[in-house]
Amino acid sequence: MASAAEGDMEAELTRGLLWGFQDLSLNKLATSLGASEQALRLIISIFLGTQLYHSLLCIVLQFLILRLMGRTITAVLTTFCVQMGYLLAGYYNTATGTYDIKWTMPHCVLTLKLIGLAMDYYDGGKDQKSLTSEQQIYAIRGVPSLLEISGFSYFYGAFLVGPQFSMNHYMKLVRGELTDVPGKIPNSTIPALRRLALGLVYLVGYTLLSPHITEDYLLSDDYENGSFWFRCMYMLIWGKFVLYKYVTCWLVTEGVCILTGLGFNGLDEYGTAKWDACANMKVWLFETTPRFTGTIASFNINTNAWVARYFFKRLKFLGNKVLSQGLSLLFLALWHGLHSGYLVCFQMEFLIVIVERQAASLIRDSPVLSRLASITVLQPLYYLAQQTIHWLFMGYSMTAFCLFTWDKWMKVYKSIYFLGHVFFLSLLFILPYVRKVMVPRKEKLKKME
């Protein structure tokens, strides 16, 4: 009897253990931690190092390119082709129809670092006088070692999601120069904790609202069967909220960069230390600006600065600012991935920015419109209208960005009759005619002069 009882107990224990192991799934662990399964898989895979060879291979290749090709335009072009080609091949082989958090996510950050490194190294071989003041700051005069390039690439505070920073700035950190107290560790704990705390506020908000405001709902029958105005308002609210996950990540990583000293940006005119060298978010501007250009200026700052410094400004030889801007946005779209949604999102950004600038110029140059815009009592109404338009069409653009594939974003766009494209394309053609009517000829002549 005792033997039979012991056997039953062993069988029951075995079943319990098997059930426990089956229940201990990555998905449930992620849920208990308040994270997504993909994010947890990324972190675990980074620690295990199973796909570390992708980044390591590109770093070694970059080191060899710099050493063998030197400070030449050939080295820059080779770097661009090799690094972007490797990233795009990674996207092609790993992409699915959903949000993919795989080795390609930190690798896209690395790709920009290595391309920027090649350009700065190339600038370091030029005559100082031939460089712009900005290029003089970033130009690399010495020859970086493999260890230095690896440290720059794998810096733990920015490896996963950024921010971007230059090799020169990193080497200042290594030499102990990024401190508000020369010769001592920086007094960066409080500034770092402030950014961390702010990031945690956004994290809590995102965690509480994420079950209720999702992009999946945009594809649901409930959304499609709702009224037109309901669909627009949901897109507006979702468009604002969906960006909070990015804000959270960037604020937390900025706190890490500040704590190490990498965020040190010199002293202001009052002798107070500035810790915004690695800032990827201007939170107050992000939350209050009523303009698309304001959101662009407040969001993913270092990536936008990288594109401006290494891509947009270097297309100056084209002699066309609009073309340079369009090509820069095309590069950004491809850098994010091969899904059609990225192209549509950045195409909308390009269109919206052009129209917004035309509208701002029209209001500024038209006496009638400028007087209307300056009426104090109407300012709150103007602000509300601007914010509504701003976030509705920000959500419209982010729909394609977050849904990725054409069948998904096309379904949502059809449900609101391609409102964003119709609205801004119409304004693009109408505003020049309105300008002819509303702007006096003398103002036009001043513009021409």
C-alpha positions as CSV (number, residue, x, y, z in Angstrom):
1,M,0.0,0.0,0.0
2,A,2.8,2.4,0.9
3,S,4.6,1.6,-2.4
4,A,1.4,2.3,-4.4
5,A,0.9,5.6,-2.5
6,E,4.4,6.6,-3.1
7,G,4.1,5.8,-6.8
8,D,0.9,7.9,-7.0
9,M,2.7,10.8,-5.3
10,E,5.6,10.6,-7.7
11,A,3.2,10.5,-10.7
12,E,1.3,13.5,-9.3
13,L,4.6,15.4,-8.7
14,T,5.8,14.6,-12.2
15,R,2.5,15.8,-13.7
16,G,2.8,19.0,-11.6
17,L,6.3,19.7,-12.7
18,L,5.4,19.1,-16.3
19,W,2.4,21.4,-16.0
20,G,4.6,24.0,-14.3
21,F,7.2,23.9,-17.1
22,Q,4.5,24.2,-19.7
23,D,2.9,27.1,-17.9
24,L,6.3,28.9,-17.6
25,S,6.1,30.3,-21.1
26,L,7.8,33.4,-22.4
27,N,4.5,35.0,-23.1
28,K,3.2,34.6,-19.6
29,L,6.5,35.8,-18.1
30,A,6.4,38.9,-20.3
31,T,2.8,39.5,-19.3
32,S,3.6,39.2,-15.6
33,L,6.4,41.8,-16.1
34,G,4.2,44.1,-18.0
35,A,6.2,43.8,-21.2
36,S,5.7,42.3,-24.7
37,E,6.9,38.9,-25.5
38,Q,9.0,40.3,-28.4
39,A,10.7,42.8,-26.2
40,L,11.6,40.2,-23.6
41,R,12.9,37.9,-26.3
42,L,15.1,40.7,-27.6
43,I,16.6,41.3,-24.1
44,I,17.2,37.6,-23.5
45,S,18.8,37.1,-26.9
46,I,21.1,40.0,-26.4
47,F,22.3,38.5,-23.1
48,L,22.7,35.1,-24.6
49,G,24.5,36.5,-27.6
50,T,23.1,34.0,-30.1
51,Q,22.9,36.7,-32.8
52,L,25.7,38.8,-31.7
53,Y,27.7,37.9,-34.8
54,H,25.6,40.3,-37.0
55,S,26.8,43.4,-35.2
56,L,30.3,42.0,-34.6
57,L,30.7,41.2,-38.3
58,C,29.7,44.7,-39.3
59,I,32.0,46.3,-36.8
60,V,35.0,44.3,-37.9
61,L,34.1,45.0,-41.6
62,Q,33.9,48.7,-40.8
63,F,37.3,48.6,-39.0
64,L,38.8,47.0,-42.1
65,I,37.2,49.5,-44.5
66,L,38.7,52.4,-42.6
67,R,42.1,50.9,-42.3
68,L,42.4,49.5,-45.9
69,M,40.6,52.4,-47.8
70,G,41.6,55.3,-45.6
71,R,40.1,58.7,-45.6
72,T,38.5,58.4,-49.1
73,I,35.1,58.9,-50.7
74,T,35.4,55.2,-51.7
75,A,35.5,54.2,-48.0
76,V,32.4,56.3,-47.4
77,L,30.4,54.9,-50.3
78,T,31.6,51.3,-49.5
79,T,30.5,51.8,-45.9
80,F,27.1,53.1,-46.9
81,C,26.5,50.2,-49.3
82,V,27.8,47.5,-47.0
83,Q,26.1,48.6,-43.8
84,M,22.8,49.6,-45.4
85,G,22.9,46.5,-47.6
86,Y,23.4,44.2,-44.5
87,L,20.5,46.0,-42.6
88,L,18.1,45.7,-45.6
89,A,19.0,42.1,-46.1
90,G,18.3,41.5,-42.4
91,Y,14.9,43.2,-42.8
92,Y,14.1,41.1,-45.9
93,N,15.0,37.8,-44.2
94,T,13.3,38.5,-40.8
95,A,10.4,40.8,-41.4
96,T,6.8,39.6,-40.8
97,G,3.5,41.4,-41.0
98,T,3.7,42.4,-37.4
99,Y,6.0,44.6,-35.2
100,D,9.3,42.7,-35.2
101,I,11.7,43.1,-32.3
102,K,14.7,41.1,-33.5
103,W,18.4,41.7,-34.0
104,T,17.6,44.2,-36.7
105,M,16.2,46.7,-34.2
106,P,19.5,47.4,-32.4
107,H,21.3,46.8,-35.7
108,C,19.6,49.8,-37.4
109,V,21.0,52.0,-34.6
110,L,24.4,50.5,-35.2
111,T,24.1,51.1,-39.0
112,L,23.8,54.9,-38.5
113,K,26.7,54.9,-36.1
114,L,29.0,53.2,-38.5
115,I,28.0,55.3,-41.5
116,G,28.5,58.4,-39.5
117,L,31.9,57.1,-38.3
118,A,33.1,56.7,-41.9
119,M,32.0,60.2,-42.8
120,D,33.6,61.8,-39.8
121,Y,36.8,59.8,-40.5
122,Y,36.7,61.1,-44.1
123,D,36.3,64.7,-42.9
124,G,39.3,64.2,-40.7
125,G,41.5,64.0,-43.7
126,K,40.4,67.3,-45.2
127,D,41.8,70.8,-44.6
128,Q,40.2,72.3,-41.5
129,K,39.2,75.4,-43.4
130,S,37.2,73.4,-46.0
131,L,34.9,72.0,-43.4
132,T,31.8,73.6,-41.9
133,S,31.9,74.5,-38.2
134,E,29.7,71.5,-37.5
135,Q,32.0,69.1,-39.5
136,Q,35.0,70.4,-37.6
137,I,33.4,69.3,-34.3
138,Y,32.8,65.8,-35.5
139,A,35.8,65.2,-37.8
140,I,38.0,62.4,-36.6
141,R,41.7,63.3,-36.8
142,G,43.2,60.2,-35.2
143,V,42.9,56.6,-36.3
144,P,40.4,54.7,-34.1
145,S,41.4,51.2,-33.0
146,L,39.1,48.1,-33.2
147,L,38.6,48.4,-29.4
148,E,37.5,52.0,-29.7
149,I,35.1,51.3,-32.5
150,S,33.7,48.3,-30.6
151,G,33.2,50.4,-27.4
152,F,31.6,53.2,-29.4
153,S,29.3,50.6,-31.1
154,Y,28.4,48.6,-28.0
155,F,28.0,51.4,-25.5
156,Y,25.3,49.9,-23.2
157,G,23.3,53.1,-22.8
158,A,22.5,53.4,-26.5
159,F,23.0,50.0,-28.1
160,L,19.4,48.9,-28.2
161,V,17.4,52.0,-29.2
162,G,19.9,54.9,-29.4
163,P,20.5,57.8,-29.1
164,Q,23.0,58.6,-31.8
165,F,26.3,60.2,-30.8
166,S,29.6,60.8,-32.5
167,M,32.9,58.9,-32.0
168,N,34.5,62.2,-30.8
169,H,31.9,62.6,-28.1
170,Y,32.3,59.0,-27.0
171,M,36.1,59.4,-26.8
172,K,35.6,62.5,-24.6
173,L,33.7,60.2,-22.2
174,V,36.5,57.6,-22.3
175,R,39.1,60.3,-21.5
176,G,37.0,61.5,-18.6
177,E,36.3,65.0,-20.1
178,L,32.5,64.8,-20.0
179,T,32.0,66.1,-16.5
180,D,30.9,69.3,-14.8
181,V,33.7,68.8,-12.2
182,P,37.1,68.5,-14.0
183,G,39.0,65.5,-12.9
184,K,36.1,64.0,-11.0
185,I,33.0,61.9,-11.8
186,P,30.1,64.1,-13.0
187,N,27.3,65.2,-10.7
188,S,24.8,63.6,-12.9
189,T,22.7,61.4,-10.6
190,I,19.9,63.9,-10.0
191,P,19.5,64.9,-13.7
192,A,19.5,61.2,-14.7
193,L,16.9,60.3,-12.1
194,R,14.7,63.2,-13.4
195,R,14.7,61.7,-16.9
196,L,14.1,58.2,-15.5
197,A,11.2,59.4,-13.4
198,L,9.7,61.1,-16.4
199,G,10.1,58.0,-18.5
200,L,8.4,55.9,-15.8
201,V,5.4,58.3,-15.8
202,Y,5.0,57.7,-19.5
203,L,5.5,53.9,-18.9
204,V,2.8,53.8,-16.4
205,G,0.4,55.8,-18.7
206,Y,1.2,53.5,-21.6
207,T,0.8,50.3,-19.5
208,L,-2.6,51.4,-18.2
209,L,-4.0,52.5,-21.6
210,S,-2.4,50.0,-23.9
211,P,-5.0,47.3,-23.4
212,H,-7.7,49.8,-24.4
213,I,-6.1,51.7,-27.3
214,T,-4.5,49.5,-29.8
215,E,-3.8,49.5,-33.6
216,D,-5.6,46.1,-33.8
217,Y,-8.8,47.9,-33.1
218,L,-8.3,49.9,-36.3
219,L,-8.7,46.7,-38.2
220,S,-11.7,45.5,-36.3
221,D,-15.3,45.4,-37.4
222,D,-16.3,47.6,-34.5
223,Y,-14.1,50.4,-35.8
224,E,-15.2,50.0,-39.4
225,N,-18.9,50.0,-38.3
226,G,-18.5,53.1,-36.2
227,S,-19.5,56.5,-37.4
228,F,-17.0,58.5,-39.5
229,W,-16.4,61.0,-36.7
230,F,-15.8,58.2,-34.2
231,R,-13.2,56.6,-36.5
232,C,-11.5,60.0,-36.8
233,M,-11.5,60.7,-33.1
234,Y,-10.2,57.2,-32.3
235,M,-7.3,57.7,-34.8
236,L,-6.5,61.0,-33.2
237,I,-6.3,59.6,-29.7
238,W,-4.4,56.5,-30.8
239,G,-2.0,58.6,-32.8
240,K,-1.0,60.6,-29.8
241,F,-0.9,57.6,-27.4
242,V,1.1,55.2,-29.7
243,L,4.1,57.4,-29.6
244,Y,4.4,57.1,-25.8
245,K,6.2,53.7,-26.0
246,Y,9.0,55.4,-27.9
247,V,9.0,58.4,-25.5
248,T,9.4,56.0,-22.6
249,C,12.4,54.1,-24.1
250,W,14.2,57.3,-25.1
251,L,13.7,59.0,-21.7
252,V,15.0,56.0,-19.8
253,T,18.1,55.5,-22.1
254,E,18.7,59.3,-21.9
255,G,18.9,58.9,-18.1
256,V,21.5,56.2,-18.5
257,C,23.6,58.4,-20.8
258,I,23.3,61.3,-18.4
259,L,24.4,59.1,-15.5
260,T,27.5,57.9,-17.3
261,G,28.4,61.5,-18.3
262,L,27.7,61.0,-22.0
263,G,24.8,63.4,-21.7
264,F,27.0,66.3,-20.6
265,N,26.8,69.2,-23.0
266,G,28.9,71.9,-21.4
267,L,27.9,74.8,-19.2
268,D,25.3,77.5,-20.0
269,E,25.9,81.2,-19.6
270,Y,25.2,81.0,-15.9
271,G,27.7,78.2,-15.4
272,T,25.1,75.5,-14.9
273,A,25.8,72.1,-16.4
274,K,23.7,71.0,-19.4
275,W,22.8,67.3,-19.7
276,D,21.0,67.3,-23.0
277,A,23.7,66.0,-25.4
278,C,21.9,62.7,-25.7
279,A,18.3,64.0,-25.5
280,N,16.0,62.3,-27.9
281,M,12.9,64.0,-26.7
282,K,11.8,67.6,-25.9
283,V,8.9,66.5,-23.8
284,W,7.3,69.9,-23.3
285,L,7.4,70.8,-26.9
286,F,6.1,67.4,-27.8
287,E,3.1,67.8,-25.6
288,T,2.2,71.4,-26.4
289,T,3.2,72.1,-30.0
290,P,0.2,72.5,-32.4
291,R,2.4,72.0,-35.5
292,F,3.8,68.9,-37.3
293,T,7.2,70.5,-37.6
294,G,7.1,71.1,-33.8
295,T,6.5,67.4,-33.2
296,I,9.3,66.4,-35.6
297,A,11.7,68.8,-33.8
298,S,10.7,67.3,-30.4
299,F,10.7,63.6,-31.4
300,N,13.7,61.2,-32.0
301,I,15.9,64.3,-32.0
302,N,19.3,62.6,-32.4
303,T,18.2,60.4,-35.4
304,N,16.8,63.5,-37.1
305,A,20.0,65.4,-36.4
306,W,22.0,62.5,-37.8
307,V,20.0,62.5,-41.0
308,A,20.3,66.3,-41.3
309,R,24.1,66.2,-40.7
310,Y,25.2,63.2,-42.7
311,F,22.5,63.0,-45.4
312,F,20.4,66.1,-46.0
313,K,23.3,68.7,-45.8
314,R,25.6,66.5,-47.9
315,L,23.0,66.6,-50.7
316,K,23.6,70.3,-51.1
317,F,25.2,69.7,-54.4
318,L,21.8,68.8,-55.9
319,G,20.8,72.5,-55.6
320,N,17.3,71.7,-54.5
321,K,16.3,71.8,-50.9
322,V,12.9,70.1,-51.4
323,L,14.6,67.2,-53.4
324,S,17.2,66.8,-50.6
325,Q,14.4,66.7,-48.0
326,G,12.5,64.1,-50.0
327,L,15.5,61.9,-50.5
328,S,16.3,62.2,-46.8
329,L,12.8,61.0,-45.8
330,L,13.1,58.1,-48.4
331,F,16.4,57.1,-46.6
332,L,14.6,57.2,-43.3
333,A,11.8,55.1,-44.5
334,L,14.1,52.4,-45.9
335,W,16.2,52.6,-42.7
336,H,13.1,51.7,-40.7
337,G,12.3,48.7,-42.9
338,L,11.0,47.3,-46.1
339,H,7.3,47.5,-45.3
340,S,5.2,49.8,-47.6
341,G,3.7,51.4,-44.5
342,Y,7.0,53.2,-43.7
343,L,7.1,54.7,-47.2
344,V,3.6,55.9,-46.9
345,C,4.2,57.4,-43.4
346,F,7.3,59.4,-44.5
347,Q,5.6,60.4,-47.8
348,M,2.8,61.9,-45.7
349,E,5.3,63.7,-43.5
350,F,6.9,65.2,-46.5
351,L,3.5,66.3,-47.9
352,I,2.3,67.7,-44.5
353,V,5.5,69.7,-43.8
354,I,5.4,71.3,-47.3
355,V,1.7,72.3,-46.8
356,E,2.2,73.5,-43.3
357,R,5.1,75.8,-44.4
358,Q,2.9,77.1,-47.2
359,A,0.1,77.8,-44.8
360,A,2.4,79.5,-42.3
361,S,3.9,81.7,-45.0
362,L,0.5,82.6,-46.3
363,I,-0.8,83.7,-42.9
364,R,2.4,85.7,-42.2
365,D,2.4,87.5,-45.5
366,S,-1.4,88.2,-45.8
367,P,-2.4,91.4,-43.8
368,V,-6.0,90.1,-43.4
369,L,-5.0,86.6,-42.2
370,S,-2.2,87.9,-39.9
371,R,-4.6,90.3,-38.3
372,L,-7.1,87.4,-37.7
373,A,-4.4,85.2,-36.4
374,S,-3.4,87.9,-33.8
375,I,-6.8,88.3,-32.2
376,T,-6.1,87.3,-28.6
377,V,-9.6,86.1,-27.7
378,L,-9.6,83.6,-30.6
379,Q,-6.2,82.2,-29.7
380,P,-7.5,79.2,-27.6
381,L,-9.9,78.4,-30.5
382,Y,-7.1,78.5,-33.0
383,Y,-4.9,76.3,-30.8
384,L,-7.6,73.7,-30.4
385,A,-8.3,73.6,-34.1
386,Q,-4.6,73.3,-34.8
387,Q,-4.1,70.5,-32.3
388,T,-7.1,68.6,-33.6
389,I,-5.7,68.7,-37.2
390,H,-2.2,68.0,-36.0
391,W,-2.9,64.9,-34.1
392,L,-5.6,63.6,-36.4
393,F,-3.3,63.5,-39.3
394,M,-0.3,62.4,-37.1
395,G,-2.5,59.4,-36.3
396,Y,-3.3,59.1,-40.0
397,S,0.4,58.9,-40.8
398,M,1.2,56.6,-37.9
399,T,-1.5,54.2,-39.1
400,A,0.6,53.1,-42.0
401,F,3.8,53.1,-39.9
402,C,2.4,50.8,-37.3
403,L,0.3,48.5,-39.6
404,F,3.2,47.9,-42.0
405,T,1.5,46.0,-44.9
406,W,-0.5,47.6,-47.6
407,D,-3.6,45.4,-47.1
408,K,-3.9,46.6,-43.4
409,W,-3.3,50.3,-43.8
410,M,-5.3,50.4,-47.0
411,K,-8.3,49.0,-45.1
412,V,-8.1,51.7,-42.5
413,Y,-7.5,54.5,-45.0
414,K,-10.5,53.3,-47.0
415,S,-12.7,53.5,-43.9
416,I,-12.0,57.2,-43.6
417,Y,-12.0,57.8,-47.3
418,F,-8.2,58.6,-47.5
419,L,-8.9,61.8,-45.6
420,G,-5.3,62.7,-45.0
421,H,-4.3,62.4,-48.7
422,V,-7.4,64.3,-49.9
423,F,-7.0,67.1,-47.3
424,F,-3.3,67.8,-47.8
425,L,-3.1,67.2,-51.6
426,S,-6.1,69.6,-52.0
427,L,-4.3,72.3,-49.9
428,L,-1.1,71.7,-51.8
429,F,-2.8,72.9,-55.0
430,I,-5.2,75.4,-53.5
431,L,-2.9,77.4,-51.3
432,P,-0.9,79.0,-54.2
433,Y,-4.1,80.4,-55.6
434,V,-5.2,81.6,-52.2
435,R,-1.8,83.3,-51.9
436,K,-2.3,85.2,-55.2
437,V,-5.6,86.6,-53.8
438,M,-4.7,87.2,-50.2
439,V,-1.1,88.5,-50.4
440,P,-0.6,92.1,-51.8
441,R,1.7,92.4,-54.8
442,K,4.3,94.4,-52.8
443,E,4.7,91.5,-50.4
444,K,5.3,89.2,-53.3
445,L,7.9,91.5,-54.8
446,K,9.7,91.5,-51.4
447,K,9.7,87.8,-51.4
448,M,11.2,87.7,-54.9
449,E,14.0,90.1,-53.9
